[in-house]
């Protein structure tokens, strides 16, 4: 019987996919359609990922993790900032100089956010939430993604 990732494993895998897409977007030629397409894919992945964290993980963290409310508040604050960058990027032509400036801002904010979750929030959740609860949350997330046809 194969072992499936718990909720933290699922979100860590999302973080890896986000980082890979971000790296590709940053190295794609400035002003190119390829860069615009990669940012569009990154936008879809991030909106889905952030919504899933907010729905599936954050309530448990807020309830069961010491100082979980503050951790969730910081993550939601980051999600809002990331969402603003993504919204601003959607309205721009990739050849617009503001596109590269916004992409750099997004990259910095996103990397800090992912590092914070992986070094602080996820370990605290791993310590406070029983393995069975984390596994059940992971299964619930996978089921929801399958029902929605999410390839991640």
C-alpha angles and dihedrals in degrees: 000000000000120000116235122212120263121233092278091051090050092052093043088055089050089052090053091051091048092050092049092050091046091051090050092048092050093050096043113104113280112256093014129138086232091061091048091050092049091050090050090052090046089051092053092047094047096048090050093044096047092048090050093050090049093049103038110023110025098061090055092045092048092049103038109024120083106246086007093139091060092046092050091047091054092047093048090048088053091047090055092050091047090048091052092052090049093049091049091049093051092064096052135086108236089236091061109105089227089064092068092044092052092045090054090049091048092049093051094046093044096049092049090048095049092047091050093051094046096045100038117011100039095047091047090050091047090053097045103037119070116243091244091055092049090048092049091050090050091051091048090051093049091048092051092048092049091050090051092045092241109167093207 
